[in-house]
Structure formats: C-alpha cells, structure tokens
Amino acid sequence: MLEFPCANGRIERSIHPDHDGRFDVEGTYTPLRGNAPSDDAGVPAPASEPVRYIGRAHGDEMTISIRFRDAESETFVLKRGASATVPLCSEIRNPILNPKTETTI
C-alpha cells in the first residue's frame, strides 16, 4: 500500500529495479475525499484506476512518478530519514478530483 496526500496506491507484485535502480510497475490509484468520514455518509468512494509507478531508487533517495491514463504524471521525491511537508487535499493536484490544480511536494 502506498499513501499519498489525499490518495492511496497499490502495487500487487514485488518491485525489481534494474542495475541503475529504475523500475516500472503496474498498480492502482484511489483518490480520497479529504473530508471527515461522517461527512461522506451515503457518498460512494471514488473508484480505483490503473496506473504505472515509474521511478528510480539511488542511495537514500527515490523518485517515483504516477502515470495516469488520461492525465499528466505526478512525481514525488522521497529521502530516507528526511522530514516531509504534506499539503492539504485542497492544495494538491489530484488528476481525478482536481484536474487543474498544481502540486508542489
């Protein structure tokens, strides 16, 4: 399970990077609403969609891009042991729920 700001992802198989640390695997992406659960009563959850997780692990850093079928990619840079600032759901670009909002992470 992958956790992103306002979304979850899933990769069902092991990731086997090549000799340069690059990988390209299929998975799913499910946007979340960002509301309290009580606010969502009776509203169906957003559907998962197929995506590709493409990236590279090198040393203590990993870059991972989520490739959506009908939208631009979203890229994250992760650093082992580093603190992260996670934006609120309304501040990020969610290609399914907020297709015109930009993301900086």
N, C-alpha and C positions, 0 to 999 in steps of 0.2 A: 504494500500500500504506500502510495506517495501522498503527501499532504502539501497542498499549495494554499496561498491565500484564496479563500472562497471556492476551493475545489479539491477534489480527490482524484487520484490516478491509480491505476493498477497495471502491473506488468505480471503476467501469469507464468513466465518462464525465467530461467536464470539468464543473467547478462554476462556475455563472454566478450570482453573488449579485445580488439586486435593488438598487435605488438606496439602500436602507438597510443593505446588506451582508448581508442574510438569504439563506439557501439551504436547500433541502430536496431531497436526492437519495437514490436507492436505492443499496444496496450489500449487502455481506455481512459477517458477523462470524463468526470462528472462534476459539473458546476454546482456550487451550493448557493443558497439564497443570501446568507448573512443575517437573517432575521432570527429572533429567538424562536425556539420550537413552538411555543404557544401561538406565535403569530402565523405559523404555517398550517394550522389546523384546516384540514379539508382541501389543501392545495397539493396537487401531485408533485412529487420530487422531479427535478429535471432528469432527463434521460442521459445515460452514458453514451459517449460516442467513441468510435475507434480513432486512435491517433498513433503516431510514431514518436518514440522517445529517442532522440538522436543526440549524442554528446561525446565528451572526451573526459577521461579521468587522468590527471597528471599530478603526481606528488600529492599535496594536500588540497588540491583544487579540482572541482568537477564542474564542467559546463554542460547543461542539459537543455535541449530545445524540445518543445512540444509542437509537433507538426499536425495541424488540423486540416481536415479535408477541404473545408470551404472558408478558411480564414488564415491570416498571417500566423507565423510561428511566434511562440512566446519563449524567451530564453531566460534561464536562471543560472547564476554563477554561485557555487557553493564552496565554502572554505572550511576545512576541518578545524574545529575549535574556535571559529570566529562567531561573534555575535551578529544577529541579523535584525534589521528593522522590517517588520511586516506591515504593509499598508492595510488600511481598512478595505472591505469589499468594494465600497463605493469609489475608492481611489485607484483601483486597478483596472486593467483592460481584461475583460472576460469575453473572449470571442464568441461565446454563446449568449450570454446575458447582456453584455455591454460592448457591442462590437466597435464603437467609435471612441472609446476611452483609451488613453495611452497608459502604459505601465513603466515604472522605473523601480527596479529592485536592486 
